[in-house]
Amino acid sequence: MMGYWERPEETAKAVIDGWMHTGDGGYMDEEGYVYLVDRMKDMIISGGENVYSIEVENVVAQHPAVAQCAVIGIPDPQWGETVHAIVIAKAGAQLNAAELVAFCKDRIAGYKCPRSIDVRSEPFPLSGAGKVLKRELRRPFWDDTAAAVQAKAG
């Protein structure tokens, strides 16, 4: 990659010593296959544990009453961040937060399960490419805090 078109500041942040830093987190298995796990800025650090939002979203999305979901980290005085799910229910479905948390606990580790859930009816904010703008979802939670974790919320 040569750089971002007419965006030298973004290029300088992303291309370092000739290497493109995408901000994706992943791992390589024993056979050399590379697996992308999540965007690093979307990783939630709760009590020293790394929680990949995409893993939690994949579980929440399996619930029969969930049409769409997004998972973000929100500030927490004890844990640094906690897992927060924002969901849109399927038309005509009733969505109970406690039931959704129990659903998650049957499928993933307890520390990865949402500690809080917002059910909303309005659509998620989307980028031009149709991706959920998590920075917009995080903003109301982080705007009034000076926590160091906020720096990654970009």
Backbone bond lengths (Angstrom), bond angles and torsions (degrees), N, CA, C in turn:
res aa  C-N    CA-C-N  psi(-1)  N-CA   C-N-CA  omega(-1)  CA-C   N-CA-C  phi
1 M - - - 1.441 - - 1.522 108.55 -
2 M 1.310 115.41 133.37 1.464 121.18 179.24 1.528 110.85 -84.44
3 G 1.320 116.97 -30.93 1.452 120.27 -179.21 1.512 110.71 148.86
4 Y 1.328 114.72 174.71 1.457 120.99 177.28 1.530 109.04 -82.66
5 W 1.299 116.33 135.97 1.460 122.52 -177.37 1.525 110.41 -59.04
6 E 1.303 115.74 118.43 1.465 124.42 176.48 1.532 112.90 54.52
7 R 1.338 116.40 33.18 1.469 121.53 177.83 1.530 109.53 -135.80
8 P 1.327 116.90 69.55 1.474 119.87 -175.40 1.529 114.06 -61.96
9 E 1.325 118.05 -32.97 1.468 119.82 179.71 1.528 110.72 -65.82
10 E 1.327 115.80 -44.02 1.462 120.06 178.29 1.528 110.82 -65.48
11 T 1.327 116.43 -38.35 1.461 120.57 177.91 1.523 110.38 -62.63
12 A 1.321 117.68 -43.83 1.461 121.72 -179.49 1.531 111.72 -61.92
13 K 1.324 116.74 -33.97 1.464 120.53 178.11 1.523 111.73 -73.80
14 A 1.327 116.72 -33.04 1.465 120.95 -172.65 1.524 114.01 -92.95
15 V 1.325 118.14 -34.27 1.462 121.26 -177.10 1.531 107.97 -105.46
16 I 1.320 114.88 107.76 1.459 121.35 -177.22 1.520 108.58 -123.06
17 D 1.346 115.31 122.75 1.471 121.61 -178.31 1.527 111.79 53.09
18 G 1.329 116.19 36.82 1.455 121.17 177.39 1.518 115.06 82.38
19 W 1.306 117.11 0.31 1.462 121.33 -179.12 1.516 110.12 -107.97
20 M 1.327 115.96 136.22 1.462 122.43 177.94 1.523 108.90 -84.87
21 H 1.325 115.83 120.38 1.462 121.92 177.26 1.529 106.95 -101.61
22 T 1.321 115.59 107.42 1.466 120.91 -173.01 1.516 113.33 -82.76
23 G 1.322 117.39 -22.26 1.457 120.05 -174.29 1.517 112.26 87.27
24 D 1.334 116.46 5.67 1.458 120.49 177.18 1.518 109.27 -87.03
25 G 1.325 116.29 144.37 1.456 121.94 175.07 1.514 109.18 -107.19
26 G 1.312 116.31 142.87 1.450 119.59 -179.96 1.507 111.87 -166.92
27 Y 1.318 115.33 -166.36 1.451 120.49 179.33 1.523 108.99 -152.78
28 M 1.342 115.29 164.13 1.456 121.77 176.83 1.525 107.64 -116.07
29 D 1.329 116.39 132.55 1.458 119.13 179.86 1.527 110.70 -83.90
30 E 1.330 115.99 -179.59 1.465 122.21 -176.42 1.536 112.85 -60.95
31 E 1.323 116.07 -26.30 1.460 120.42 -178.38 1.525 112.94 -91.94
32 G 1.329 117.29 1.00 1.457 120.86 177.43 1.525 114.94 91.58
33 Y 1.335 117.03 6.38 1.458 119.67 176.73 1.525 109.43 -78.44
34 V 1.322 116.34 137.43 1.450 121.63 -179.43 1.521 108.89 -101.29
35 Y 1.338 115.77 133.32 1.457 122.35 179.38 1.527 108.83 -120.02
36 L 1.315 117.13 124.68 1.458 121.28 174.67 1.519 107.68 -88.13
37 V 1.331 115.89 130.32 1.453 120.92 -174.32 1.528 111.47 -101.77
38 D 1.332 116.97 -49.00 1.460 120.32 -175.93 1.519 108.33 -169.07
39 R 1.303 116.16 168.99 1.457 121.63 171.09 1.523 107.12 -75.44
40 M 1.329 117.95 135.19 1.459 120.68 -178.42 1.530 111.42 -60.61
41 K 1.331 117.00 -35.47 1.460 118.71 -179.91 1.525 112.03 -71.14
42 D 1.324 117.48 -14.95 1.461 121.11 177.91 1.529 112.29 -95.09
43 M 1.345 116.59 -7.50 1.456 119.51 177.90 1.528 108.97 -68.90
44 I 1.317 115.68 136.82 1.459 123.10 -179.99 1.526 107.37 -103.29
45 I 1.323 116.71 130.41 1.458 120.67 177.08 1.524 107.15 -109.89
46 S 1.313 114.91 108.40 1.458 121.15 -175.18 1.525 109.04 -121.54
47 G 1.326 115.94 111.97 1.460 119.77 -179.59 1.510 113.02 60.13
48 G 1.316 117.35 31.59 1.459 121.75 -179.80 1.520 114.45 85.26
49 E 1.303 117.69 -3.54 1.471 121.93 178.78 1.530 109.56 -97.32
50 N 1.317 116.82 137.34 1.460 121.55 175.65 1.525 109.53 -86.56
51 V 1.318 115.15 127.04 1.463 121.34 178.09 1.528 106.87 -120.53
52 Y 1.314 116.86 120.02 1.458 121.33 178.43 1.521 108.66 -86.06
53 S 1.309 116.07 119.45 1.463 120.72 -175.73 1.519 112.00 -57.40
54 I 1.321 117.09 -36.62 1.464 119.91 -177.45 1.532 111.23 -63.97
55 E 1.336 117.15 -33.99 1.466 120.18 178.17 1.527 110.61 -64.73
56 V 1.328 116.23 -43.92 1.462 120.46 179.49 1.530 109.82 -68.31
57 E 1.328 116.71 -42.12 1.473 120.26 178.55 1.519 111.44 -59.15
58 N 1.330 116.94 -40.36 1.466 120.14 179.92 1.525 111.47 -61.99
59 V 1.325 117.59 -35.20 1.458 120.85 178.41 1.525 110.45 -75.20
60 V 1.330 117.21 -48.97 1.470 120.84 -179.58 1.529 110.34 -56.53
61 A 1.326 116.51 -41.34 1.473 121.25 -177.55 1.527 112.83 -64.54
62 Q 1.333 117.59 -19.25 1.466 120.99 178.96 1.525 112.47 -76.42
63 H 1.328 116.94 -17.06 1.467 119.66 -178.61 1.528 108.61 -64.44
64 P 1.319 118.88 134.12 1.459 121.41 -174.63 1.529 115.56 -62.70
65 A 1.327 118.46 -19.16 1.470 120.12 -179.46 1.533 113.37 -94.84
66 V 1.340 116.94 -3.52 1.460 120.59 -174.97 1.527 111.08 -95.80
67 A 1.334 115.08 125.10 1.464 120.47 175.11 1.525 110.51 -90.20
68 Q 1.330 116.49 -44.94 1.462 122.53 -179.72 1.514 109.19 -145.58
69 C 1.338 115.14 154.24 1.457 118.32 176.31 1.521 110.44 -151.14
70 A 1.313 114.50 157.20 1.460 122.97 172.36 1.520 105.92 -142.19
71 V 1.318 116.50 139.78 1.456 121.58 -179.21 1.518 108.37 -120.01
72 I 1.337 115.57 131.61 1.459 121.92 -179.11 1.525 108.94 -134.65
73 G 1.320 115.08 165.02 1.453 121.09 172.07 1.516 108.49 -95.40
74 I 1.327 116.06 135.39 1.460 120.11 176.46 1.529 107.86 -121.28
75 P 1.335 117.10 155.15 1.465 119.44 -175.74 1.522 112.90 -63.52
76 D 1.334 113.77 142.96 1.448 120.56 177.01 1.527 107.92 -143.96
77 P 1.328 118.08 127.57 1.461 119.82 -175.64 1.526 114.05 -64.35
78 Q 1.320 117.69 -28.28 1.464 120.47 -178.51 1.530 112.21 -89.31
79 W 1.327 117.38 -43.78 1.457 121.54 -171.26 1.525 113.60 -102.29
80 G 1.310 119.05 -5.51 1.471 121.83 -175.27 1.513 109.70 89.77
81 E 1.310 115.45 -60.14 1.467 122.95 175.36 1.519 108.05 -140.75
82 T 1.304 115.98 153.67 1.462 120.70 169.12 1.521 108.30 -127.23
83 V 1.311 114.40 159.65 1.457 121.64 -179.05 1.525 109.25 -79.02
84 H 1.329 115.31 127.45 1.465 121.71 -179.29 1.528 108.17 -128.37
85 A 1.311 116.53 127.79 1.467 121.79 178.66 1.525 109.92 -105.39
86 I 1.307 115.01 137.34 1.461 121.84 173.20 1.523 105.11 -117.20
87 V 1.327 115.52 122.06 1.462 119.01 -173.98 1.522 111.59 -128.26
88 I 1.304 113.63 152.43 1.458 122.41 171.64 1.522 105.52 -117.02
89 A 1.319 115.81 123.45 1.471 120.71 -178.41 1.525 110.58 -76.92
90 K 1.306 114.75 153.72 1.462 120.40 173.35 1.517 108.57 -66.11
91 A 1.312 116.13 151.90 1.465 121.35 179.89 1.525 109.96 -54.70
92 G 1.328 115.54 126.75 1.453 121.70 177.49 1.516 115.14 80.94
93 A 1.333 117.15 -4.67 1.468 120.03 -178.26 1.521 110.94 -88.66
94 Q 1.317 115.71 146.49 1.462 122.16 173.43 1.522 107.33 -99.18
95 L 1.319 115.97 131.16 1.459 120.21 -177.67 1.513 109.38 -119.60
96 N 1.312 116.12 118.89 1.454 123.21 -178.82 1.527 107.84 -105.81
97 A 1.346 117.22 124.27 1.460 121.72 -176.04 1.528 112.04 -60.77
98 A 1.329 117.80 -44.71 1.465 121.23 -179.24 1.530 110.74 -62.14
99 E 1.323 116.29 -40.16 1.466 120.90 178.68 1.531 110.26 -65.02
100 L 1.332 116.66 -39.20 1.461 120.75 -179.95 1.528 110.95 -67.00
101 V 1.325 117.70 -39.97 1.465 121.07 177.33 1.532 109.71 -63.94
102 A 1.328 117.90 -44.20 1.468 121.75 177.88 1.527 110.63 -61.01
103 F 1.315 116.65 -40.11 1.469 122.18 176.98 1.524 109.73 -58.27
104 C 1.330 116.26 -44.59 1.470 120.95 -179.78 1.527 111.12 -66.43
105 K 1.332 116.80 -41.93 1.471 120.69 -177.55 1.521 112.35 -62.35
106 D 1.330 117.38 -25.55 1.466 121.26 176.24 1.524 111.84 -75.05
107 R 1.348 117.58 -12.32 1.458 120.48 -170.95 1.531 115.47 -122.53
108 I 1.323 116.90 -23.52 1.468 120.38 179.65 1.532 109.62 -139.84
109 A 1.322 115.66 166.14 1.467 121.22 -179.49 1.527 110.53 -58.46
110 G 1.321 116.32 147.33 1.453 122.32 -176.58 1.520 113.86 -56.23
111 Y 1.349 117.66 -39.25 1.468 119.53 -178.59 1.527 112.82 -68.51
112 K 1.314 117.47 -15.59 1.466 121.68 178.29 1.527 112.41 -89.45
113 C 1.311 117.05 -15.62 1.467 121.07 -176.53 1.522 111.06 -72.31
114 P 1.328 116.47 145.88 1.467 119.23 177.71 1.524 111.20 -58.59
115 R 1.327 115.81 136.05 1.468 122.61 174.43 1.522 109.90 -91.17
116 S 1.332 115.23 -20.15 1.462 120.64 177.85 1.526 107.96 -147.46
117 I 1.336 114.26 153.50 1.463 120.28 -176.89 1.523 108.60 -140.75
118 D 1.314 115.90 132.29 1.463 121.68 170.51 1.520 107.53 -108.81
119 V 1.320 116.28 128.41 1.466 120.95 173.60 1.514 106.02 -102.61
120 R 1.314 115.91 125.34 1.466 119.72 -177.99 1.516 110.41 -128.42
121 S 1.316 114.98 159.70 1.462 119.52 178.72 1.524 111.64 -107.33
122 E 1.344 116.79 -24.04 1.468 118.83 -179.66 1.530 109.81 -77.99
123 P 1.330 116.72 149.65 1.469 120.61 -178.21 1.525 111.96 -65.13
124 F 1.315 115.43 156.84 1.458 121.15 176.32 1.523 110.09 -69.72
125 P 1.340 117.43 149.61 1.465 119.50 172.69 1.528 108.39 -69.05
126 L 1.329 116.10 134.49 1.464 120.47 -175.79 1.524 111.23 -122.32
127 S 1.324 114.97 150.90 1.465 121.13 173.28 1.520 108.53 -79.13
128 G 1.307 116.17 174.42 1.463 120.68 176.55 1.518 112.42 -60.47
129 A 1.341 115.86 -25.87 1.464 120.88 179.10 1.529 112.06 -88.17
130 G 1.346 116.87 1.57 1.451 120.32 177.56 1.518 115.11 86.44
131 K 1.341 118.13 11.39 1.461 121.25 178.43 1.525 109.57 -89.48
132 V 1.337 115.72 147.21 1.454 120.77 178.34 1.530 108.99 -66.42
133 L 1.330 115.89 130.39 1.462 121.45 178.62 1.531 108.66 -86.05
134 K 1.312 115.22 88.84 1.464 119.80 -177.28 1.521 111.66 -65.06
135 R 1.321 117.92 -29.04 1.470 118.61 178.03 1.523 110.44 -60.47
136 E 1.334 116.76 -33.64 1.473 120.59 177.20 1.532 110.74 -71.10
137 L 1.311 116.94 -35.17 1.457 120.47 178.27 1.533 110.90 -72.05
138 R 1.339 116.79 -33.59 1.472 121.28 179.66 1.526 112.62 -73.79
139 R 1.329 116.51 -32.89 1.470 121.95 -170.10 1.536 114.13 -47.67
140 P 1.331 120.93 -49.79 1.475 119.22 -177.05 1.536 113.05 -61.27
141 F 1.311 116.66 -26.52 1.462 120.40 -177.96 1.528 112.43 -83.83
142 W 1.337 116.61 -31.63 1.459 121.09 -172.86 1.524 114.21 -102.16
143 D 1.320 119.07 -16.46 1.469 120.99 -174.56 1.521 113.96 -55.92
144 D 1.306 118.22 -36.18 1.462 120.70 -175.41 1.519 113.68 -98.48
145 T 1.315 117.11 17.84 1.456 119.73 -179.34 1.513 110.67 -122.96
146 A 1.303 115.80 150.28 1.468 121.09 178.84 1.518 110.03 -107.35
147 A 1.324 117.23 17.97 1.466 121.41 -176.80 1.527 110.61 -60.69
148 A 1.314 115.21 144.15 1.459 121.29 -179.70 1.517 111.84 -63.04
149 V 1.322 117.04 -27.80 1.461 120.93 -179.01 1.523 110.52 -61.95
150 Q 1.315 116.58 -26.70 1.467 120.48 -176.66 1.514 111.38 -59.08
151 A 1.317 118.19 -29.54 1.467 120.80 -176.87 1.517 111.80 -57.25
152 K 1.322 117.97 -29.20 1.462 119.85 -179.36 1.520 113.08 -85.82
153 A 1.318 117.38 -6.91 1.459 120.65 -173.22 1.509 113.42 -71.80
154 G 1.311 119.54 -8.52 1.456 124.89 -178.00 1.439 114.81 -42.49
